[in-house]
Amino acid sequence: MKICLILSTSRKKIWINDNQLSKVEAKSAYIGNNFLKARKIAEKFSLDYLIISAKYGLMDKNTLIENYDKKIKSRKAALEMKNDFKGKLKELEQNYDKIILIGGTKYYRMVFEDIKEEKFSFLIVKSQGDLGNKLKNILDSNSLETLLNQ
């Protein structure tokens, strides 16, 4: 089964430790605990993954990005973001058997909730703490099935 993860960003970014950095690869920019766990899952199970950002939209993990502080604050902004990557989602649907969003419920509710594609799923959580616990359980299980059954 070919799987692609979509990881939501974290508020905590590498620039908090070194504000002299200019551009870095997206996969290295976000240093929040849940993002790091999700990235580790992708790498551990050799899964492709993309990153969704309020500023950069749906991007490849190797995209060079600069420091920013932008949040999705309105339904209108979410719809604009969705329109920007609608084509990319169609491409993902054609190339993968399963696409899993790992992140906060805001992205799901505002950006992905009306996607009816059966290949797409969302790791359902109640809070950021719940997300962290689920990600830890997936890592500890050493089984991709744990992710697929969430």
CNS distance restraints for C-alpha pairs under 8 A (distance, minus, plus):
assign (resid   1 and name CA) (resid  96 and name CA) 7.90 0.50 0.50
assign (resid   1 and name CA) (resid  97 and name CA) 6.00 0.50 0.50
assign (resid   1 and name CA) (resid  98 and name CA) 7.59 0.50 0.50
assign (resid   2 and name CA) (resid  47 and name CA) 7.94 0.50 0.50
assign (resid   2 and name CA) (resid  95 and name CA) 7.92 0.50 0.50
assign (resid   2 and name CA) (resid  96 and name CA) 5.15 0.50 0.50
assign (resid   2 and name CA) (resid  97 and name CA) 5.24 0.50 0.50
assign (resid   2 and name CA) (resid  98 and name CA) 6.59 0.50 0.50
assign (resid   3 and name CA) (resid  47 and name CA) 6.14 0.50 0.50
assign (resid   3 and name CA) (resid  48 and name CA) 6.77 0.50 0.50
assign (resid   3 and name CA) (resid  96 and name CA) 5.64 0.50 0.50
assign (resid   3 and name CA) (resid  97 and name CA) 5.97 0.50 0.50
assign (resid   3 and name CA) (resid  98 and name CA) 4.85 0.50 0.50
assign (resid   3 and name CA) (resid  99 and name CA) 5.87 0.50 0.50
assign (resid   3 and name CA) (resid 100 and name CA) 7.70 0.50 0.50
assign (resid   4 and name CA) (resid  47 and name CA) 6.06 0.50 0.50
assign (resid   4 and name CA) (resid  48 and name CA) 4.87 0.50 0.50
assign (resid   4 and name CA) (resid  49 and name CA) 5.21 0.50 0.50
assign (resid   4 and name CA) (resid  50 and name CA) 7.53 0.50 0.50
assign (resid   4 and name CA) (resid  92 and name CA) 7.83 0.50 0.50
assign (resid   4 and name CA) (resid  96 and name CA) 6.56 0.50 0.50
assign (resid   4 and name CA) (resid  98 and name CA) 6.43 0.50 0.50
assign (resid   4 and name CA) (resid  99 and name CA) 4.89 0.50 0.50
assign (resid   4 and name CA) (resid 100 and name CA) 6.46 0.50 0.50
assign (resid   5 and name CA) (resid  42 and name CA) 7.10 0.50 0.50
assign (resid   5 and name CA) (resid  47 and name CA) 7.12 0.50 0.50
assign (resid   5 and name CA) (resid  48 and name CA) 6.40 0.50 0.50
assign (resid   5 and name CA) (resid  49 and name CA) 4.52 0.50 0.50
assign (resid   5 and name CA) (resid  50 and name CA) 6.33 0.50 0.50
assign (resid   5 and name CA) (resid  99 and name CA) 5.70 0.50 0.50
assign (resid   5 and name CA) (resid 100 and name CA) 4.84 0.50 0.50
assign (resid   5 and name CA) (resid 101 and name CA) 5.88 0.50 0.50
assign (resid   5 and name CA) (resid 102 and name CA) 6.98 0.50 0.50
assign (resid   6 and name CA) (resid  49 and name CA) 5.63 0.50 0.50
assign (resid   6 and name CA) (resid  50 and name CA) 4.86 0.50 0.50
assign (resid   6 and name CA) (resid  51 and name CA) 5.49 0.50 0.50
assign (resid   6 and name CA) (resid  52 and name CA) 6.64 0.50 0.50
assign (resid   6 and name CA) (resid  99 and name CA) 7.24 0.50 0.50
assign (resid   6 and name CA) (resid 100 and name CA) 6.03 0.50 0.50
assign (resid   6 and name CA) (resid 101 and name CA) 4.63 0.50 0.50
assign (resid   6 and name CA) (resid 102 and name CA) 6.04 0.50 0.50
assign (resid   7 and name CA) (resid  35 and name CA) 6.97 0.50 0.50
assign (resid   7 and name CA) (resid  38 and name CA) 6.82 0.50 0.50
assign (resid   7 and name CA) (resid  39 and name CA) 7.53 0.50 0.50
assign (resid   7 and name CA) (resid  49 and name CA) 7.09 0.50 0.50
assign (resid   7 and name CA) (resid  50 and name CA) 6.23 0.50 0.50
assign (resid   7 and name CA) (resid  51 and name CA) 4.76 0.50 0.50
assign (resid   7 and name CA) (resid  52 and name CA) 6.15 0.50 0.50
assign (resid   7 and name CA) (resid 101 and name CA) 6.11 0.50 0.50
assign (resid   7 and name CA) (resid 102 and name CA) 5.05 0.50 0.50
assign (resid   7 and name CA) (resid 103 and name CA) 6.03 0.50 0.50
assign (resid   8 and name CA) (resid  35 and name CA) 7.04 0.50 0.50
assign (resid   8 and name CA) (resid  51 and name CA) 5.80 0.50 0.50
assign (resid   8 and name CA) (resid  52 and name CA) 5.06 0.50 0.50
assign (resid   8 and name CA) (resid  53 and name CA) 6.56 0.50 0.50
assign (resid   8 and name CA) (resid 101 and name CA) 7.64 0.50 0.50
assign (resid   8 and name CA) (resid 102 and name CA) 6.36 0.50 0.50
assign (resid   8 and name CA) (resid 103 and name CA) 4.85 0.50 0.50
assign (resid   8 and name CA) (resid 104 and name CA) 7.10 0.50 0.50
assign (resid   8 and name CA) (resid 107 and name CA) 7.69 0.50 0.50
assign (resid   9 and name CA) (resid  30 and name CA) 6.25 0.50 0.50
assign (resid   9 and name CA) (resid  35 and name CA) 6.29 0.50 0.50
assign (resid   9 and name CA) (resid  51 and name CA) 6.73 0.50 0.50
assign (resid   9 and name CA) (resid  52 and name CA) 6.40 0.50 0.50
assign (resid   9 and name CA) (resid  53 and name CA) 5.90 0.50 0.50
assign (resid   9 and name CA) (resid 103 and name CA) 7.70 0.50 0.50
assign (resid  10 and name CA) (resid  30 and name CA) 5.65 0.50 0.50
assign (resid  10 and name CA) (resid  31 and name CA) 6.84 0.50 0.50
assign (resid  10 and name CA) (resid  32 and name CA) 5.17 0.50 0.50
assign (resid  10 and name CA) (resid  34 and name CA) 7.54 0.50 0.50
assign (resid  10 and name CA) (resid  35 and name CA) 6.07 0.50 0.50
assign (resid  11 and name CA) (resid  30 and name CA) 7.50 0.50 0.50
assign (resid  11 and name CA) (resid  32 and name CA) 6.81 0.50 0.50
assign (resid  12 and name CA) (resid  16 and name CA) 7.18 0.50 0.50
assign (resid  12 and name CA) (resid  30 and name CA) 6.12 0.50 0.50
assign (resid  12 and name CA) (resid  31 and name CA) 5.62 0.50 0.50
assign (resid  12 and name CA) (resid  32 and name CA) 5.09 0.50 0.50
assign (resid  13 and name CA) (resid  29 and name CA) 5.40 0.50 0.50
assign (resid  13 and name CA) (resid  30 and name CA) 4.44 0.50 0.50
assign (resid  13 and name CA) (resid  31 and name CA) 5.24 0.50 0.50
assign (resid  13 and name CA) (resid  32 and name CA) 7.04 0.50 0.50
assign (resid  13 and name CA) (resid  67 and name CA) 7.78 0.50 0.50
assign (resid  14 and name CA) (resid  18 and name CA) 6.69 0.50 0.50
assign (resid  14 and name CA) (resid  28 and name CA) 7.31 0.50 0.50
assign (resid  14 and name CA) (resid  29 and name CA) 5.13 0.50 0.50
assign (resid  14 and name CA) (resid  30 and name CA) 6.10 0.50 0.50
assign (resid  14 and name CA) (resid  31 and name CA) 6.05 0.50 0.50
assign (resid  15 and name CA) (resid  19 and name CA) 4.58 0.50 0.50
assign (resid  15 and name CA) (resid  20 and name CA) 7.51 0.50 0.50
assign (resid  15 and name CA) (resid  21 and name CA) 6.65 0.50 0.50
assign (resid  15 and name CA) (resid  29 and name CA) 7.64 0.50 0.50
assign (resid  15 and name CA) (resid  67 and name CA) 6.63 0.50 0.50
assign (resid  22 and name CA) (resid  66 and name CA) 6.00 0.50 0.50
assign (resid  22 and name CA) (resid  67 and name CA) 7.47 0.50 0.50
assign (resid  23 and name CA) (resid  64 and name CA) 5.59 0.50 0.50
assign (resid  23 and name CA) (resid  65 and name CA) 5.03 0.50 0.50
assign (resid  23 and name CA) (resid  66 and name CA) 4.66 0.50 0.50
assign (resid  23 and name CA) (resid  67 and name CA) 7.49 0.50 0.50
assign (resid  24 and name CA) (resid  28 and name CA) 6.64 0.50 0.50
assign (resid  24 and name CA) (resid  29 and name CA) 6.18 0.50 0.50
assign (resid  24 and name CA) (resid  63 and name CA) 7.93 0.50 0.50
assign (resid  24 and name CA) (resid  64 and name CA) 5.09 0.50 0.50
assign (resid  24 and name CA) (resid  65 and name CA) 5.57 0.50 0.50
assign (resid  24 and name CA) (resid  66 and name CA) 6.74 0.50 0.50
assign (resid  25 and name CA) (resid  29 and name CA) 6.32 0.50 0.50
assign (resid  25 and name CA) (resid  61 and name CA) 6.70 0.50 0.50
assign (resid  25 and name CA) (resid  62 and name CA) 4.88 0.50 0.50
assign (resid  25 and name CA) (resid  63 and name CA) 5.30 0.50 0.50
assign (resid  25 and name CA) (resid  64 and name CA) 4.43 0.50 0.50
assign (resid  25 and name CA) (resid  65 and name CA) 6.21 0.50 0.50
assign (resid  26 and name CA) (resid  30 and name CA) 7.05 0.50 0.50
assign (resid  26 and name CA) (resid  51 and name CA) 7.52 0.50 0.50
assign (resid  26 and name CA) (resid  60 and name CA) 7.60 0.50 0.50
assign (resid  26 and name CA) (resid  61 and name CA) 5.20 0.50 0.50
assign (resid  26 and name CA) (resid  62 and name CA) 5.76 0.50 0.50
assign (resid  26 and name CA) (resid  63 and name CA) 5.57 0.50 0.50
assign (resid  26 and name CA) (resid  64 and name CA) 6.03 0.50 0.50
assign (resid  26 and name CA) (resid  65 and name CA) 6.05 0.50 0.50
assign (resid  27 and name CA) (resid  39 and name CA) 7.73 0.50 0.50
assign (resid  27 and name CA) (resid  51 and name CA) 7.80 0.50 0.50
assign (resid  27 and name CA) (resid  61 and name CA) 4.91 0.50 0.50
assign (resid  27 and name CA) (resid  62 and name CA) 6.40 0.50 0.50
assign (resid  29 and name CA) (resid  65 and name CA) 7.81 0.50 0.50
assign (resid  30 and name CA) (resid  35 and name CA) 6.71 0.50 0.50
assign (resid  30 and name CA) (resid  36 and name CA) 7.52 0.50 0.50
assign (resid  31 and name CA) (resid  35 and name CA) 6.64 0.50 0.50
assign (resid  31 and name CA) (resid  36 and name CA) 6.12 0.50 0.50
assign (resid  32 and name CA) (resid  36 and name CA) 6.20 0.50 0.50
assign (resid  33 and name CA) (resid  37 and name CA) 6.20 0.50 0.50
assign (resid  33 and name CA) (resid 132 and name CA) 7.48 0.50 0.50
assign (resid  34 and name CA) (resid  38 and name CA) 6.10 0.50 0.50
assign (resid  34 and name CA) (resid 128 and name CA) 7.75 0.50 0.50
assign (resid  34 and name CA) (resid 131 and name CA) 7.10 0.50 0.50
assign (resid  34 and name CA) (resid 132 and name CA) 5.46 0.50 0.50
assign (resid  34 and name CA) (resid 135 and name CA) 7.36 0.50 0.50
assign (resid  35 and name CA) (resid  39 and name CA) 6.08 0.50 0.50
assign (resid  35 and name CA) (resid 103 and name CA) 7.98 0.50 0.50
assign (resid  36 and name CA) (resid  40 and name CA) 6.06 0.50 0.50
assign (resid  37 and name CA) (resid  41 and name CA) 6.27 0.50 0.50
assign (resid  37 and name CA) (resid 132 and name CA) 7.63 0.50 0.50
assign (resid  37 and name CA) (resid 135 and name CA) 6.18 0.50 0.50
assign (resid  37 and name CA) (resid 136 and name CA) 7.06 0.50 0.50
assign (resid  37 and name CA) (resid 139 and name CA) 7.80 0.50 0.50
assign (resid  38 and name CA) (resid  42 and name CA) 6.43 0.50 0.50
assign (resid  38 and name CA) (resid 102 and name CA) 7.05 0.50 0.50
assign (resid  38 and name CA) (resid 135 and name CA) 6.50 0.50 0.50
assign (resid  39 and name CA) (resid  43 and name CA) 6.19 0.50 0.50
assign (resid  40 and name CA) (resid  44 and name CA) 5.77 0.50 0.50
assign (resid  40 and name CA) (resid 139 and name CA) 7.89 0.50 0.50
assign (resid  41 and name CA) (resid  45 and name CA) 6.14 0.50 0.50
assign (resid  41 and name CA) (resid 135 and name CA) 7.79 0.50 0.50
assign (resid  41 and name CA) (resid 138 and name CA) 7.49 0.50 0.50
assign (resid  41 and name CA) (resid 139 and name CA) 6.22 0.50 0.50
assign (resid  42 and name CA) (resid  46 and name CA) 5.78 0.50 0.50
assign (resid  42 and name CA) (resid  47 and name CA) 4.74 0.50 0.50
assign (resid  42 and name CA) (resid  48 and name CA) 6.67 0.50 0.50
assign (resid  42 and name CA) (resid  49 and name CA) 6.64 0.50 0.50
assign (resid  43 and name CA) (resid  47 and name CA) 6.23 0.50 0.50
assign (resid  45 and name CA) (resid 144 and name CA) 6.89 0.50 0.50
assign (resid  49 and name CA) (resid  60 and name CA) 7.46 0.50 0.50
assign (resid  49 and name CA) (resid  61 and name CA) 6.91 0.50 0.50
assign (resid  50 and name CA) (resid  58 and name CA) 6.64 0.50 0.50
assign (resid  50 and name CA) (resid  59 and name CA) 5.68 0.50 0.50
assign (resid  50 and name CA) (resid  60 and name CA) 5.01 0.50 0.50
assign (resid  50 and name CA) (resid  61 and name CA) 5.57 0.50 0.50
assign (resid  51 and name CA) (resid  57 and name CA) 7.92 0.50 0.50
assign (resid  51 and name CA) (resid  58 and name CA) 5.74 0.50 0.50
assign (resid  51 and name CA) (resid  59 and name CA) 5.34 0.50 0.50
assign (resid  51 and name CA) (resid  60 and name CA) 6.37 0.50 0.50
assign (resid  51 and name CA) (resid  61 and name CA) 6.12 0.50 0.50
assign (resid  52 and name CA) (resid  56 and name CA) 7.26 0.50 0.50
assign (resid  52 and name CA) (resid  57 and name CA) 5.28 0.50 0.50
assign (resid  52 and name CA) (resid  58 and name CA) 4.38 0.50 0.50
assign (resid  52 and name CA) (resid  59 and name CA) 6.22 0.50 0.50
assign (resid  53 and name CA) (resid  57 and name CA) 4.82 0.50 0.50
assign (resid  53 and name CA) (resid  58 and name CA) 6.44 0.50 0.50
assign (resid  53 and name CA) (resid  59 and name CA) 7.71 0.50 0.50
assign (resid  54 and name CA) (resid  70 and name CA) 5.90 0.50 0.50
assign (resid  54 and name CA) (resid  71 and name CA) 5.41 0.50 0.50
assign (resid  54 and name CA) (resid  72 and name CA) 5.72 0.50 0.50
assign (resid  54 and name CA) (resid  81 and name CA) 7.73 0.50 0.50
assign (resid  55 and name CA) (resid  68 and name CA) 7.53 0.50 0.50
assign (resid  55 and name CA) (resid  70 and name CA) 5.92 0.50 0.50
assign (resid  55 and name CA) (resid  71 and name CA) 7.57 0.50 0.50
assign (resid  57 and name CA) (resid  81 and name CA) 6.25 0.50 0.50
assign (resid  57 and name CA) (resid  84 and name CA) 7.42 0.50 0.50
assign (resid  57 and name CA) (resid  85 and name CA) 7.12 0.50 0.50
assign (resid  58 and name CA) (resid  85 and name CA) 6.37 0.50 0.50
assign (resid  58 and name CA) (resid  88 and name CA) 7.95 0.50 0.50
assign (resid  59 and name CA) (resid  63 and name CA) 6.59 0.50 0.50
assign (resid  72 and name CA) (resid  77 and name CA) 6.18 0.50 0.50
assign (resid  72 and name CA) (resid  78 and name CA) 6.31 0.50 0.50
assign (resid  73 and name CA) (resid  77 and name CA) 6.85 0.50 0.50
assign (resid  73 and name CA) (resid  78 and name CA) 7.94 0.50 0.50
assign (resid  74 and name CA) (resid  78 and name CA) 6.40 0.50 0.50
assign (resid  75 and name CA) (resid  79 and name CA) 6.18 0.50 0.50
assign (resid  75 and name CA) (resid 110 and name CA) 6.19 0.50 0.50
assign (resid  76 and name CA) (resid  80 and name CA) 6.26 0.50 0.50
assign (resid  77 and name CA) (resid  81 and name CA) 6.21 0.50 0.50
assign (resid  78 and name CA) (resid  82 and name CA) 6.13 0.50 0.50
assign (resid  78 and name CA) (resid 110 and name CA) 5.67 0.50 0.50
assign (resid  78 and name CA) (resid 111 and name CA) 5.50 0.50 0.50
assign (resid  79 and name CA) (resid  83 and name CA) 6.16 0.50 0.50
assign (resid  79 and name CA) (resid 110 and name CA) 7.63 0.50 0.50
assign (resid  79 and name CA) (resid 111 and name CA) 6.66 0.50 0.50
assign (resid  80 and name CA) (resid  84 and name CA) 6.36 0.50 0.50
assign (resid  81 and name CA) (resid  85 and name CA) 6.77 0.50 0.50
assign (resid  81 and name CA) (resid 111 and name CA) 7.55 0.50 0.50
assign (resid  82 and name CA) (resid  86 and name CA) 5.87 0.50 0.50
assign (resid  82 and name CA) (resid 111 and name CA) 5.95 0.50 0.50
assign (resid  82 and name CA) (resid 112 and name CA) 7.94 0.50 0.50
assign (resid  85 and name CA) (resid  89 and name CA) 6.39 0.50 0.50
assign (resid  86 and name CA) (resid  90 and name CA) 6.51 0.50 0.50
assign (resid  87 and name CA) (resid  91 and name CA) 6.31 0.50 0.50
assign (resid  88 and name CA) (resid  92 and name CA) 6.21 0.50 0.50
assign (resid  89 and name CA) (resid  93 and name CA) 6.18 0.50 0.50
assign (resid  90 and name CA) (resid  94 and name CA) 6.38 0.50 0.50
assign (resid  91 and name CA) (resid  95 and name CA) 6.27 0.50 0.50
assign (resid  92 and name CA) (resid  96 and name CA) 5.80 0.50 0.50
assign (resid  92 and name CA) (resid  99 and name CA) 7.46 0.50 0.50
assign (resid  93 and name CA) (resid  97 and name CA) 7.30 0.50 0.50
assign (resid  93 and name CA) (resid  98 and name CA) 7.85 0.50 0.50
assign (resid  93 and name CA) (resid  99 and name CA) 7.56 0.50 0.50
assign (resid  93 and name CA) (resid 117 and name CA) 7.83 0.50 0.50
assign (resid  93 and name CA) (resid 119 and name CA) 6.79 0.50 0.50
assign (resid  93 and name CA) (resid 120 and name CA) 7.96 0.50 0.50
assign (resid  96 and name CA) (resid 119 and name CA) 7.82 0.50 0.50
assign (resid  97 and name CA) (resid 119 and name CA) 6.00 0.50 0.50
assign (resid  98 and name CA) (resid 119 and name CA) 4.66 0.50 0.50
assign (resid  98 and name CA) (resid 120 and name CA) 5.98 0.50 0.50
assign (resid  98 and name CA) (resid 121 and name CA) 7.57 0.50 0.50
assign (resid  99 and name CA) (resid 119 and name CA) 5.88 0.50 0.50
assign (resid  99 and name CA) (resid 120 and name CA) 4.69 0.50 0.50
assign (resid  99 and name CA) (resid 121 and name CA) 6.23 0.50 0.50
assign (resid 100 and name CA) (resid 120 and name CA) 5.87 0.50 0.50
assign (resid 100 and name CA) (resid 121 and name CA) 4.86 0.50 0.50
assign (resid 100 and name CA) (resid 122 and name CA) 5.46 0.50 0.50
assign (resid 100 and name CA) (resid 123 and name CA) 7.02 0.50 0.50
assign (resid 101 and name CA) (resid 108 and name CA) 7.83 0.50 0.50
assign (resid 101 and name CA) (resid 120 and name CA) 7.80 0.50 0.50
assign (resid 101 and name CA) (resid 121 and name CA) 6.35 0.50 0.50
assign (resid 101 and name CA) (resid 122 and name CA) 4.78 0.50 0.50
assign (resid 101 and name CA) (resid 123 and name CA) 6.30 0.50 0.50
assign (resid 102 and name CA) (resid 122 and name CA) 6.42 0.50 0.50
assign (resid 102 and name CA) (resid 123 and name CA) 5.54 0.50 0.50
assign (resid 103 and name CA) (resid 107 and name CA) 7.31 0.50 0.50
assign (resid 103 and name CA) (resid 123 and name CA) 7.35 0.50 0.50
assign (resid 103 and name CA) (resid 131 and name CA) 7.45 0.50 0.50
assign (resid 104 and name CA) (resid 108 and name CA) 7.12 0.50 0.50
assign (resid 104 and name CA) (resid 125 and name CA) 7.66 0.50 0.50
assign (resid 104 and name CA) (resid 127 and name CA) 7.59 0.50 0.50
assign (resid 104 and name CA) (resid 128 and name CA) 6.88 0.50 0.50
assign (resid 104 and name CA) (resid 131 and name CA) 7.89 0.50 0.50
assign (resid 105 and name CA) (resid 109 and name CA) 5.92 0.50 0.50
assign (resid 105 and name CA) (resid 124 and name CA) 7.73 0.50 0.50
assign (resid 105 and name CA) (resid 125 and name CA) 7.39 0.50 0.50
assign (resid 106 and name CA) (resid 110 and name CA) 5.80 0.50 0.50
assign (resid 106 and name CA) (resid 111 and name CA) 7.83 0.50 0.50
assign (resid 107 and name CA) (resid 111 and name CA) 5.25 0.50 0.50
assign (resid 107 and name CA) (resid 112 and name CA) 6.60 0.50 0.50
assign (resid 108 and name CA) (resid 112 and name CA) 4.71 0.50 0.50
assign (resid 108 and name CA) (resid 113 and name CA) 5.35 0.50 0.50
assign (resid 108 and name CA) (resid 122 and name CA) 7.33 0.50 0.50
assign (resid 109 and name CA) (resid 113 and name CA) 5.02 0.50 0.50
assign (resid 115 and name CA) (resid 120 and name CA) 7.71 0.50 0.50
assign (resid 116 and name CA) (resid 120 and name CA) 7.72 0.50 0.50
assign (resid 123 and name CA) (resid 150 and name CA) 6.17 0.50 0.50
assign (resid 124 and name CA) (resid 150 and name CA) 7.33 0.50 0.50
assign (resid 125 and name CA) (resid 130 and name CA) 5.74 0.50 0.50
assign (resid 125 and name CA) (resid 131 and name CA) 5.55 0.50 0.50
assign (resid 126 and name CA) (resid 130 and name CA) 5.90 0.50 0.50
assign (resid 126 and name CA) (resid 131 and name CA) 7.47 0.50 0.50
assign (resid 127 and name CA) (resid 131 and name CA) 6.26 0.50 0.50
assign (resid 128 and name CA) (resid 132 and name CA) 6.20 0.50 0.50
assign (resid 129 and name CA) (resid 133 and name CA) 6.28 0.50 0.50
assign (resid 130 and name CA) (resid 134 and name CA) 6.21 0.50 0.50
assign (resid 131 and name CA) (resid 135 and name CA) 6.12 0.50 0.50
assign (resid 132 and name CA) (resid 136 and name CA) 6.12 0.50 0.50
assign (resid 133 and name CA) (resid 137 and name CA) 6.18 0.50 0.50
assign (resid 134 and name CA) (resid 138 and name CA) 6.26 0.50 0.50
assign (resid 135 and name CA) (resid 139 and name CA) 6.27 0.50 0.50
assign (resid 136 and name CA) (resid 140 and name CA) 5.99 0.50 0.50
assign (resid 137 and name CA) (resid 141 and name CA) 5.95 0.50 0.50
assign (resid 137 and name CA) (resid 146 and name CA) 7.88 0.50 0.50
assign (resid 138 and name CA) (resid 142 and name CA) 6.75 0.50 0.50
assign (resid 138 and name CA) (resid 143 and name CA) 6.88 0.50 0.50
assign (resid 138 and name CA) (resid 144 and name CA) 7.43 0.50 0.50
assign (resid 138 and name CA) (resid 146 and name CA) 5.57 0.50 0.50
assign (resid 138 and name CA) (resid 147 and name CA) 5.87 0.50 0.50
assign (resid 139 and name CA) (resid 143 and name CA) 7.70 0.50 0.50
assign (resid 141 and name CA) (resid 146 and name CA) 6.89 0.50 0.50
assign (resid 143 and name CA) (resid 147 and name CA) 7.51 0.50 0.50
assign (resid 144 and name CA) (resid 148 and name CA) 6.44 0.50 0.50
assign (resid 145 and name CA) (resid 149 and name CA) 5.98 0.50 0.50
assign (resid 146 and name CA) (resid 150 and name CA) 6.43 0.50 0.50
